[in-house]
């Protein structure tokens, strides 16, 4: 059976915590030392074995989708 990745969107960074939101809208705090790399607001994090990494492809896809939805909003 296909095992879907657990993903989180970085909402903000507060000192040593990265505040994220999951697909259900729940907010979780992740200790920055559990994340491989330096996350930025809007990055997509993937959880594997209680550690997290930034998924560049999912982040780019998400940003393109947001740009598409916002296209023409202020024209």
N, C-alpha and C positions, 0 to 999 in steps of 0.2 A: 504494500500500500504506500502511496506517495505521502511523504512526511513534509508538510508545509513549514517553511522557515518561520521562526518567530521574529517579527520585525517591529521596530519602534522608530518613531520620528522624534528627532531632537527638537524640543521646544525652546529650551534655554540652558545656559550653563551658570551654575551658582557655586562659586568657590570650588570645592572638590567633588561636586555632584553634577551629573548631567540629568536634567529633568526631561523625561520623554513621555510620549503618548503611544499607546498600542492601538490596534485596529478597532478595539471595542470602545476607545475613548478614555480608557483608564490611564491615569498619570502614575508613572513610577520614577523613582530616583535611582540612578545607577552611579556607583562610585567610579570616578574617572580612571582609577587604576585598573578597573576591569575592562576598559575599552582600549583596543589596539588602534592607535592613531589619535589624532586631535580632532574631535568632532566639532562641527559648526551647526548653528541653528538651521533646521531643515534637513539635515543629513538623515539618511536611513541607516539604522543600526540593525544588525542581525545577531541573534543570540545562538551560540553554539557552546555546549558544555559549560554553561555558567560564565562564559566570557563573551564579549561583544566586539564586533568589527564593523567598520564603515563599509557599506556596499555601494561602491561608486556607480555601478550601473543602475541600481534601483534609485539612487539619489538623482542621477541625471534624468531618468525616466519621469520621476515625480516632478522635477522642476520643469520639464518640457510640458507635462500635462497641466501644471498650474499656469504656465505662460500661455498655453492655448486657451484655457478657460478665461484668462484675463484679457486676451487679445480683443481690442475694440471696446473695452469697457469705458475708457475715458476719451474716446474719439467722438 
